[in-house]
Amino acid sequence: MLIHGCRRNTPVLALLGLLALSTTNVAAQNSASSAGGGHPSLSEIVDKMTERNAERAKALEHYQGRREYQLDYKGFPADMHAEMVVTVRYDAPATEGFTVVSQSGPKWMVNRVLKRILETEEESIQGENRERVQITSENYNFTLLESQDAGGGCPYVLGVEPKVATKFLFRGRIWVDAKDFAVCRIEAEPAKNPSFWIKKTAIHHSFLKVGDFWLPAENKSISNIRLNGRATLTIKYDDYEVQAAPALQASDILPANSF
């Protein structure tokens, strides 16, 4: 991804193609044979995940929070660092607004990279794009990699492979909570290399539960850049305040052993 007049900064600018992954909404649907040992099958896991995600999406009316964006580049021609803190406000069904609280670092990194992240995120939840970034059977194929006894953490590990490789999707693994059937962790790589300048990218995304909802906690993308550079984008989310429709009914949540 080239920007005229900034040739020496091109490796870091190439990260822009990854940024839509930060706003991926979590749901899934697929079919498979039943797993042994009393665990739910793949189809049961993803069907329930789809159902529960739709319920949470319908119930979430508003939230606001704080985000800290950090971009570090190490390599040719020099090491660079930029930061930006923003407040975010979401209103259902698809309105998201940002207010920049502070920023530091090279202006070109802030304006042409970090602020472009915000633009990409707003774009990703609009119209048809919102459906295209969902982890659903419309966009992905799924495999059950691991199913453990329910306890702490997220016992169901699913492999995800995009049906069509686009810059908005990824391939890798997701971890699914056994009580709420929500994705609580993603380890992946982009389905499509967003730039010639990027050799490989590892994406690490974690979620936390706020009331009835699972919201992003931290997103880290580490990219190996041609010319032996490395760029790390870290987004930290906190200070959530959530406003919802009537609380999700506990009776709607099936325990893992109820299948």
PALUMLO-603728 format. One record per residue: x, y, z of N, C-alpha, C, O in turn; residue number from 1; residue in one letter. Coordinates in steps of 0.001 Angstrom, whole numbers, plus 500000, padded with zeros to 6 digits. Atoms other than C-alpha are relative to their C-alpha. Example, Ala and Ser with C-alpha at 12.3 -4.5 7.8 and 13.67 -1.06 7.14 Angstrom:
     nxx     nyy     nzz    caxx    cayy    cazz     cxx     cyy     czz     oxx     oyy     ozz    n  res
  500890  498810  500000  512300  495500  507800  500900  501200  500000  501936  501181  500665    1    A
  499180  498810  499940  513670  498940  507140  499230  501090  500730  499739  502198  500899    2    S
This chain:
     nxx     nyy     nzz    caxx    cayy    cazz     cxx     cyy     czz     oxx     oyy     ozz    n  res
  500853  498825  500000  500000  500000  500000  500891  501226  500000  501576  501480  500991    1    M
  499092  498895  500166  501812  503099  498757  499297  501326  500204  498144  501508  499812    2    L
  500486  498636  499863  501332  506701  499711  501069  500900  499427  502208  500878  499894    3    I
  499034  499171  500679  503030  509218  497462  500688  500943  500983  500044  501533  501851    4    H
  499236  499090  499171  505798  511204  499127  500481  499383  501292  501164  500046  502072    5    G
  499596  500644  498746  506335  508653  501927  500658  498663  499701  500411  497681  500400    6    C
  499429  501271  500437  508379  505998  500185  500757  499300  501113  500650  498081  501241    7    R
  499189  500657  498985  510706  505364  503119  499150  499457  501146  499643  498662  501948    8    R
  500880  500472  498944  507706  504760  505417  499068  498877  499547  498228  498420  500322    9    N
  500908  500976  500577  506006  502222  503157  499862  498719  500822  498734  498241  500947   10    T
  500189  501241  499246  506737  499098  505309  498992  500119  501123  498191  499205  501320   11    P
  500958  499856  498918  504784  500465  508262  498611  500282  499448  497623  499780  499984   12    V
  501309  499694  500583  501993  501839  506074  499313  498749  499501  498085  498705  499430   13    L
  500590  501238  500492  501487  498331  504734  499121  499328  501032  498301  498480  500681   14    A
  500823  500590  498947  499936  497428  508092  498527  500347  499879  497682  499675  500472   15    L
  501396  499557  500076  496749  499249  507143  499067  498899  499544  497905  498864  499948   16    L
  500862  501060  500499  495444  496189  505352  499562  499028  501063  498620  498265  500845   17    G
  500338  500938  498934  495333  494282  508649  498968  500556  500968  498391  499800  501750   18    L
  500664  499359  498898  493396  496764  510683  498532  499643  500125  497973  499735  501218   19    L
  501413  500355  499919  489873  495645  509799  499776  498818  500925  498667  498625  501423   20    A
  500158  501163  499137  490541  492493  511829  499720  500396  501436  499188  499598  502208   21    L
  500204  499574  498630  490415  494553  515008  498540  500084  500372  498204  500030  501555   22    S
  501410  499780  499707  486675  494987  514706  499131  498817  499654  497907  498941  499608   23    T
  500779  501168  500376  485633  491490  513741  499013  499626  501093  499414  499459  502245   24    T
  501019  500487  499077  482348  490493  515429  499989  498486  499956  500253  497891  498911   25    N
  499778  501423  499850  482253  486919  516675  498706  499212  499961  497813  499443  500776   26    V
  501107  500946  500097  479740  484244  515587  500468  498887  499097  501483  499050  498419   27    A
  499588  501079  500872  479908  480889  513766  498854  499038  499771  497923  498965  500572   28    A
  501009  501005  500297  477826  478167  512118  500601  499005  499038  501251  499405  498072   29    Q
  499468  501036  500870  478758  474809  510525  499357  498695  500427  498569  498690  501372   30    N
  500525  501294  499600  477897  471104  510691  501120  498978  500037  502104  499088  499306   31    S
  498990  501049  499862  479861  468008  511753  499386  498867  500796  498295  499011  501348   32    A
  500480  501122  499219  479470  464613  513394  500221  500272  501479  501056  501103  501836   33    S
  499908  499774  498569  479045  464420  517170  501351  499573  500528  501917  498574  500085   34    S
  498746  500344  499355  482171  464423  519304  499714  498995  501107  498608  498935  501644   35    A
  500158  501000  498970  482746  461629  521771  500133  500599  501386  500363  501799  501541   36    G
  499777  499601  498633  482953  461766  525544  498948  500946  500549  499200  501591  501567   37    G
  501054  499152  499490  479695  463673  525990  500160  501461  499666  499327  502277  500060   38    G
  499816  498613  500395  481100  466878  524538  499090  500334  498827  498753  499453  498036   39    H
  500800  499614  501163  478991  468856  522080  500794  499835  498717  502018  499970  498718   40    P
  499357  500125  501304  479746  468276  518413  500327  501375  499447  499916  502398  499995   41    S
  499663  498742  500656  481153  470914  516114  498730  500752  499597  498615  501955  499830   42    L
  501217  499332  500451  477720  471620  514656  499229  500591  501173  498665  501679  501060   43    S
  500693  499478  498830  476229  472016  518135  500695  501237  500560  500036  502190  500975   44    E
  499250  498853  499491  478996  474382  519215  499760  501233  499135  499433  502307  499642   45    I
  500099  498816  500860  478822  476634  516184  498558  500481  499847  498319  501680  499708   46    V
  501398  499575  500060  475024  476620  515995  499634  500817  501243  498976  501852  501144   47    D
  500295  499275  498771  474795  477685  519629  500768  501320  500031  500259  502322  500533   48    K
  499222  498776  500048  477540  480232  519087  499301  501050  499136  499236  502222  499505   49    M
  500723  499087  500872  475602  481773  516215  498766  500557  500694  498503  501759  500646   50    T
  501223  499591  499317  472390  481854  518240  500287  500993  501117  499630  502029  501223   51    E
  499696  499142  498863  473974  483381  521333  500567  501341  499550  500274  502375  500152   52    R
  499451  498748  500492  475903  485960  519334  498890  500916  499500  498922  502123  499737   53    N
  501108  499198  500507  472699  487101  517631  499205  500609  501155  498764  501755  501069   54    A
  500715  499487  498841  471007  487462  521020  500763  501163  500631  500170  502184  500979   55    E
  499208  498933  499389  473875  489532  522409  500024  501243  499113  499927  502366  499608   56    R
  499975  498862  500917  474053  491708  519292  498688  500776  500064  498688  502006  500003   57    A
  501311  499351  499926  470316  492421  519554  499834  500756  501306  499204  501813  501347   58    K
  500166  499400  498678  470556  493228  523256  500917  501194  500232  500602  502063  501044   59    A
  499032  498928  499770  473564  495548  523021  499518  501283  499317  499496  501373  498089   60    L
  500514  498741  500536  472193  499056  522593  501073  501085  499914  501081  501897  498989   61    E
  499003  498931  499947  475164  501207  523540  501172  499565  500875  500983  498881  501881   62    H
  498875  500081  499077  478654  501086  524955  500983  501111  499687  501013  501648  498580   63    Y
  498910  499073  500205  481522  503452  525425  501206  499485  500755  501076  498705  501699   64    Q
  498790  500489  499375  485099  502882  526389  501215  500801  499555  501097  501835  498897   65    G
  498730  499337  500288  488733  503851  526026  500911  499011  499292  500954  497830  499637   66    R
  499056  500847  500723  491315  502510  523602  501358  500688  499899  501454  501904  499736   67    R
  498636  499508  500167  495063  502887  523435  500646  499257  498836  500784  498034  498867   68    E
  499349  500563  501184  496751  502322  520071  501499  500275  500084  501916  501411  500310   69    Y
  498548  499853  500007  500505  501703  519964  500559  499339  498743  500237  498190  498444   70    Q
  499381  500525  501209  502506  501235  516779  501506  500123  500119  502042  501223  500258   71    L
  498545  500038  499912  506152  500173  516931  500567  499392  498731  500129  498334  498280   72    D
  499286  500529  501161  508407  499718  513939  501484  499955  500315  502065  500941  500768   73    Y
  498565  500172  499785  511938  498336  514223  500609  499479  498702  500207  498441  498176   74    K
  499360  500414  501242  514175  498155  511181  500413  501192  499165  500543  502308  499668   75    G
  499564  498963  500935  515230  500135  508132  498866  500969  499704  497745  500505  499490   76    F
  498727  499302  499811  515578  503119  507997  500282  500363  501446  501404  500755  501767   77    P
  499817  499653  498595  515031  503709  511757  498849  499427  500809  497775  499157  500272   78    A
  501079  500411  499108  513033  502542  514758  499060  501181  500225  499506  502320  500357   79    D
  500997  498949  499825  509788  504495  515201  498890  499512  500918  498630  498313  501017   80    M
  501078  500335  499071  506947  504623  517722  498957  501105  499980  499295  502288  499945   81    H
  501095  499039  499931  503535  506296  517793  498904  499454  500900  498720  498240  500993   82    A
  501095  500391  499121  500617  506249  520235  498809  500918  499787  498951  502071  499380   83    E
  501216  499197  500053  497041  507434  520250  498988  499430  500982  498762  498220  501009   84    M
  501049  500408  499063  494372  507315  522974  498694  500615  499526  498636  501808  499228   85    V
  501296  499507  500454  490728  507612  521976  498905  499489  500928  499061  498467  501596   86    V
  501217  500532  499408  487311  507297  523525  499102  499565  498849  499098  500185  497785   87    T
  500864  500533  501043  484792  505262  521548  498573  499916  500525  498344  499622  501698   88    V
  501419  500097  499663  481005  505340  521535  499307  499195  498912  499397  499521  497728   89    R
  500762  500836  500931  478855  502639  519932  498522  500123  500318  498117  500035  501477   90    Y
  501450  500001  499868  475109  502969  519327  499424  499045  498958  499766  499120  497778   91    D
  500606  500981  500897  473052  500138  517835  499176  500719  498928  498620  501783  499201   92    A
  499416  501297  500360  472723  499006  515200  501412  500077  499423  502114  499066  499421   93    P
  498691  499981  500671  475886  500259  513464  500593  501404  499959  501029  501872  498907   94    A
  499409  498674  499941  477083  503657  514633  501141  499995  501009  500946  499641  502172   95    T
  498839  499992  499140  480568  504049  516060  500744  501312  499805  501071  501683  498678   96    E
  499319  498726  500094  482262  507337  516869  501216  500041  500903  501229  499419  501966   97    G
  498747  499930  499256  485752  508179  518097  500360  501446  500298  500118  502341  499488   98    F
  499453  498700  499629  487243  511140  519944  501441  499808  500433  501715  499065  501375   99    T
  498580  500132  499667  491020  511477  520034  500292  500812  501260  500029  502013  501312  100    V
  499666  499368  498727  492194  512250  523583  501438  500496  499999  501719  501594  500480  101    V
  498594  499615  500066  495950  512323  522977  500678  499225  498891  500192  498179  498460  102    S
  499225  500672  501036  498534  511397  520371  501449  500440  500103  501747  501553  500537  103    Q
  498581  499681  499970  502300  511266  520099  500712  499167  498947  500195  498150  498485  104    S
  499225  500703  501012  504986  510178  517659  499989  500746  498688  499371  501806  498588  105    G
  499971  499341  501307  505680  511050  514021  498589  500261  499479  497732  499379  499530  106    P
  501345  499634  500452  502688  512882  512549  499502  499104  498886  498313  498793  498823  107    K
  500453  500838  501108  502656  510720  509425  499503  498656  500512  498574  498090  499935  108    W
  500454  501270  499441  502313  507567  511591  498629  500157  500652  497765  499291  500518  109    M
  501279  499757  499341  499474  509083  513610  498890  500223  498973  497828  499605  499046  110    V
  501053  499599  500940  497573  510600  510684  499730  498960  498927  498579  498728  498557  111    N
  500161  500893  501146  498205  508036  507962  499917  498530  500375  499625  497691  499523  112    R
  500126  501395  499566  498245  504851  510018  498948  499887  501105  497908  499261  500904  113    V
  500891  500205  498867  496567  505138  513426  498603  500567  499751  497609  499914  500066  114    L
  501334  499443  500263  493751  507458  512356  499296  499272  498860  498067  499240  498797  115    K
  500621  500808  501045  493213  505342  509275  499390  498727  500583  498442  498180  500018  116    R
  500592  501154  499327  492543  502443  511651  498552  500320  500390  497650  499508  500184  117    I
  501338  499603  499577  489556  504328  513019  499053  500064  498814  497903  499636  498912  118    L
  500826  499920  501203  488262  505006  509507  499641  498600  499504  498503  498345  499111  119    E
  500245  501373  500453  488638  501331  508580  498993  499306  500903  498135  498556  500437  120    T
  500913  500643  499061  486834  500256  511736  498568  500484  499793  497632  499685  499804  121    E
  501342  499476  500271  483894  502555  511073  499442  499406  498715  498259  499071  498651  122    E
  500434  500547  501280  483735  501281  507489  499584  498536  500129  498644  498090  499471  123    E
  500233  501441  499910  483796  497632  508566  498641  499636  500568  498163  498525  500338  124    S
  501297  500343  499414  480492  497842  510470  498834  500584  499213  497684  500499  499645  125    I
  501050  499383  500798  478570  499633  507737  499477  499040  498929  500256  498349  498273  126    Q
  500627  500721  501098  476101  497914  505399  500468  498563  499843  500531  497804  500810  127    G
  499611  501370  500314  477285  494747  503689  501321  499619  500648  501561  498438  500899  128    E
  498715  500313  499381  480753  495025  505232  499831  499315  501344  500643  498468  501719  129    N
  500232  500596  498680  479302  494107  508625  499839  498494  499895  500348  497756  500738  130    R
  500188  501430  500195  478251  490707  507301  501287  499332  499515  501552  498176  499844  131    E
  498795  500579  500589  481528  490178  505458  501108  499757  501010  502019  498973  500740  132    R
  498960  500207  498993  483623  490382  508638  499569  499037  501102  500350  498758  502012  133    V
  500478  500928  498988  481495  487984  510689  500676  498638  499859  500998  498198  498756  134    Q
  499496  501380  500029  482881  484587  511658  498785  499087  499936  498334  498560  500953  135    I
  501192  500802  500220  479955  482693  510173  500272  498984  498902  501311  499023  498243  136    T
  499867  501002  501056  479411  479766  507833  499930  500627  498623  500328  500008  497637  137    S
  499993  499303  501281  478843  482320  505096  501421  500332  499568  501717  500406  498376  138    E
  498635  499561  500293  482503  483289  505353  501072  498965  500294  502172  499045  499747  139    N
  498969  500924  499529  484305  480352  506979  499544  498534  499970  498352  498231  500026  140    Y
  500166  501412  499689  484671  476579  507170  500649  499755  501360  501627  500413  501715  141    N
  499537  500239  498639  485228  475136  510656  500385  498539  500200  499821  497643  499572  142    F
  499636  501336  499544  486935  472114  512188  500151  500037  501510  500571  501049  502072  143    T
  499845  500089  498549  486898  470958  515809  501377  499443  500301  501665  498290  499981  144    L
  498630  500408  499718  490499  470802  517006  500149  499398  501380  500962  498497  501582  145    L
  499864  500468  498628  490000  470225  520717  498722  500289  500767  498103  501337  500587  146    E
  501178  499821  499171  487146  469744  523180  500287  499417  501375  500399  498200  501527  147    S
  499626  500414  498667  487927  469614  526889  498808  500108  500933  497776  500684  500588  148    Q
  501048  499873  498993  485848  469280  530025  499851  501458  500393  500837  502178  500548  149    D
  500261  498608  499636  484187  472557  530942  500526  500274  501400  500288  499499  502326  150    A
  499468  499552  498715  485938  474350  533771  500274  501475  499851  499402  502239  499437  151    G
  499624  498627  500277  487790  477599  533677  500441  500130  498555  500785  499138  497911  152    G
  499502  499767  501346  488720  479175  530382  499005  499631  498922  497801  499542  499161  153    G
  500820  500270  501183  487435  478323  526930  500412  498651  499426  501453  498564  498775  154    C
  499560  501362  500303  487506  474557  526270  499890  499573  498542  500492  498570  498158  155    P
  500202  500445  501379  486445  474413  522612  500899  500801  499062  500831  502029  499002  156    Y
  499061  499371  500928  489119  475120  520021  499596  499614  498581  499565  498431  498242  157    V
  500439  500241  501369  487970  475484  516410  501010  500566  499017  501534  501664  499206  158    L
  499230  499480  501108  490018  475803  513263  499069  500746  499063  497953  500296  498806  159    G
  500819  499203  500915  488715  478474  510903  500784  500251  498719  501955  500630  498750  160    V
  499401  499807  501321  489429  478700  507177  499010  500789  499147  497879  500347  498943  161    E
  500933  499199  500798  487919  481446  505029  499637  499311  498698  500477  498668  498068  162    P
  500437  500571  501271  485872  480324  502059  500562  500782  498818  500864  500209  497771  163    K
  499384  499138  501009  487185  483255  500041  500990  500899  500725  500619  501580  501682  164    V
  498976  499200  499329  490432  484967  501003  499814  501476  499676  499929  501880  498519  165    A
  500100  498555  500158  489858  488694  501540  500789  500661  501124  501197  500001  502079  166    T
  499237  499272  498992  491621  491390  503551  499259  500095  501329  499877  500397  502350  167    K
  500777  499881  498775  488785  491353  506120  500003  498712  500833  499623  498734  502003  168    F
  500107  501293  499331  489106  487655  507030  501369  499465  500412  502404  500036  500067  169    L
  498762  500603  499513  491699  485417  508667  499878  498489  499987  498787  497945  499820  170    F
  499982  501450  499802  492725  481779  509029  500783  499699  501262  501794  500341  501546  171    R
  499312  500324  498760  493719  480166  512292  499105  499246  500949  498399  498322  500545  172    G
  500746  500699  498958  492101  479105  515564  499213  500999  500849  499647  502131  501059  173    R
  500774  499229  499049  489375  480435  517850  499689  499123  501210  499520  497910  501080  174    I
  500348  500689  498759  488642  479484  521463  498594  500432  500406  498279  501622  500382  175    W
  501406  499725  499729  484983  479227  522514  499667  499670  501450  500005  498596  501947  176    V
  500437  500174  498620  483554  479647  526006  498878  498960  500081  498002  498928  499217  177    D
  500964  501097  499894  481492  476667  527218  498647  500429  500553  497656  499728  500350  178    A
  501259  499554  499411  478815  478672  529052  499244  500930  499055  498060  500728  498785  179    K
  500651  498994  500833  478096  481617  526781  500149  499737  498507  499518  500411  497693  180    D
  499718  500296  501402  479358  480080  523519  500437  501263  499250  499967  501563  498153  181    F
  499407  498809  500596  481305  483254  522814  501467  499737  499730  502110  498981  500458  182    A
  498566  500097  500274  484737  483510  521234  500745  500861  501005  500438  502042  501165  183    V
  499247  499257  498995  487208  484527  523918  501459  500201  499599  502202  500900  500287  184    C
  498599  499849  500425  490481  484267  521978  500123  499628  498534  499438  498723  498056  185    R
  499709  500286  501405  491769  484308  518393  501513  499995  499810  502201  500908  500267  186    I
  498594  500058  500422  495205  483222  517109  499971  499715  498505  499503  498655  498088  187    E
  500225  500144  501437  495440  483716  513372  501012  500792  499186  501931  501416  499718  188    A
  499250  499193  500955  496994  485263  510281  499011  500488  498949  497963  499868  498770  189    E
  500930  499503  501011  495373  487332  507524  499748  498969  498913  500660  498249  498508  190    P
  500325  500926  501083  493562  485304  504885  500678  500418  498704  500976  499583  497850  191    A
  499369  499468  501204  495110  487547  502248  501075  500987  500407  500824  501904  501189  192    K
  498918  499073  499687  498469  489271  502433  499612  501396  499529  499380  501599  498337  193    N
  500482  498677  500373  497523  492958  502506  501003  500845  499229  500645  501890  498684  194    P
  498999  499172  500659  500794  494184  501024  501216  499172  499614  501576  498209  500291  195    S
  498735  500611  500413  503893  493137  499135  501059  500144  501085  501935  499288  501209  196    F
  498967  499708  499018  505917  494643  501988  499928  499106  501226  500875  499063  502011  197    W
  500152  500865  498840  504590  492170  504555  500265  498550  499617  499657  498021  498686  198    I
  499698  501411  500254  506070  488676  504645  499066  499082  500793  498591  498074  500270  199    K
  500834  500854  499150  504045  487251  507532  499479  500818  501173  500169  501696  501690  200    K
  500604  499291  498868  501691  488474  510249  499342  499008  500949  498640  498094  500515  201    T
  500660  500789  498957  500601  486878  513530  499047  500906  500759  499427  501990  501203  202    A
  501035  499213  499344  497366  488121  515092  499587  499305  501298  499275  498114  501296  203    I
  500395  500511  498692  496557  487654  518798  498904  500916  500544  499141  502097  500795  204    H
  501147  499180  499596  493120  488838  519924  499315  499321  501174  498939  498152  501086  205    H
  500677  500540  498819  491596  488345  523375  498781  500844  500332  498718  502028  500000  206    S
  501246  499352  499641  488146  489199  524739  499767  499868  501505  500318  498969  502140  207    F
  500392  500106  498606  486712  489847  528206  498497  500172  500105  497863  500773  499238  208    L
  501435  499930  499810  483212  489551  529579  499653  501219  500834  500182  501412  501928  209    K
  500487  498811  499309  481474  492787  530566  498488  499853  500117  497766  500022  499134  210    V
  501422  500295  499841  478066  492032  532033  499634  498760  499203  500221  497697  499406  211    G
  500413  501127  500842  476324  489789  529490  500781  499916  498700  500529  499029  497885  212    D
  499380  499869  501314  478667  490744  526670  501497  499696  500032  502180  499934  501028  213    F
  498575  500240  500195  482081  489664  525379  500527  501075  499049  500104  501167  497897  214    W
  499470  498877  500756  484058  492661  524173  501521  499899  499899  502142  499222  500718  215    L
  498545  500102  500173  487647  493115  522913  500759  500464  501239  500382  501447  501878  216    P
  499103  499626  498901  490371  493241  525581  501337  500494  499462  501834  501541  499876  217    A
  498732  499585  500605  493552  493389  523513  500155  499357  498629  499789  498200  498424  218    E
  499706  500497  501339  494541  493010  519880  501447  500335  499691  501853  501494  499788  219    N
  498601  499770  500361  498169  492567  518838  500287  499324  498662  500043  498129  498492  220    K
  499610  500516  501311  499368  492154  515243  501489  500239  499820  501955  501377  499888  221    S
  498555  499910  500168  503048  491410  514665  500336  499608  498578  500070  498482  498158  222    I
  499721  500219  501418  504251  491728  511080  501497  500029  499730  502199  500955  500138  223    S
  498637  499998  500508  507587  490730  509607  500003  500698  498646  499313  500279  497717  224    N
  499977  499155  501182  508393  493338  506973  501225  499680  499159  502289  499370  499694  225    I
  498849  500155  500879  510621  492937  503948  501027  501074  500341  500664  502109  500899  226    R
  498866  499161  499585  514018  494634  504390  500304  499777  501475  500946  500610  502115  227    L
  499656  500434  498641  514192  492825  507776  499465  500910  501094  500110  501074  502129  228    N
  500632  499201  498960  511873  495118  509702  498877  499230  500673  498441  498188  500184  229    G
  501128  500593  499292  509161  494279  512206  499104  501122  500524  499584  502094  501107  230    R
  500970  499010  499534  505996  496241  512983  499008  499321  500937  498481  498252  500628  231    A
  500933  500537  499011  503826  495642  516037  498919  501033  500293  499208  502147  500727  232    T
  501149  499157  499685  500359  497136  516403  499277  499385  501190  498846  498233  501138  233    L
  500690  500462  498795  498815  496836  519872  498839  500933  500307  499006  502152  500353  234    T
  501179  499225  499627  495290  497961  520764  499494  499452  501336  499176  498267  501447  235    I
  500498  500384  498686  494214  497886  524410  498662  500694  500255  498511  501889  500001  236    K
  501358  499523  499794  490556  498292  525376  499678  499975  501500  499934  498973  502169  237    Y
  500400  500011  498593  489280  499342  528810  498932  501063  500261  498452  501724  499341  238    D
  500996  499025  499543  486854  501527  530812  498656  499848  499277  498027  500838  498902  239    D
  501282  500223  500662  483803  499911  529239  498833  500419  500890  498832  500173  502096  240    Y
  501309  499747  499394  480344  501214  530119  498964  499523  498996  498917  500002  497863  241    E
  500915  500671  500921  477561  499119  528617  498554  500299  500375  498171  500236  501543  242    V
  501446  499838  499837  473886  499903  528151  499316  498977  499120  499598  498902  497924  243    Q
  500604  501099  500745  471701  496991  527097  498493  500004  500147  497924  500646  501029  244    A
  501412  500321  499874  468161  495930  526470  499850  499054  501186  500855  498725  501816  245    A
  500155  500923  498882  466635  493604  529112  501019  498875  499964  501319  498325  498905  246    P
  498898  500954  499891  469288  491188  530366  499669  498681  499318  498519  498243  499278  247    A
  500171  501310  500602  469836  487940  528546  499541  499018  501060  500039  499031  502186  248    L
  500566  500939  499045  467863  485168  530202  500967  498854  500259  501450  498212  499326  249    Q
  499098  501092  499646  470008  482681  532092  499491  498662  499496  500277  497773  499169  250    A
  500580  501265  500436  467605  479936  531092  500300  499714  498530  500177  498574  498082  251    S
  499687  500186  501412  468618  480509  527446  501399  499439  499798  501756  499037  498691  252    D
  498622  500463  500104  472190  479456  528211  500066  498533  500367  499722  498159  501488  253    I
  499929  501434  499747  472759  475728  527916  501392  499623  500481  502381  500044  499881  254    L
  498681  500471  499567  475569  474099  529895  500584  499078  498951  499861  498528  498121  255    P
  499315  500777  501029  478155  472234  527858  499545  498553  499967  499577  497929  498907  256    A
  500379  501415  499952  476895  468816  529012  498520  499783  499722  498005  498687  499942  257    N
  501448  500145  500208  473272  469492  528042  499662  499469  498629  498491  499235  498333  258    S
  500261  500473  501349  473677  468290  524469  499833  498493  500004  499603  497894  498953  259    F
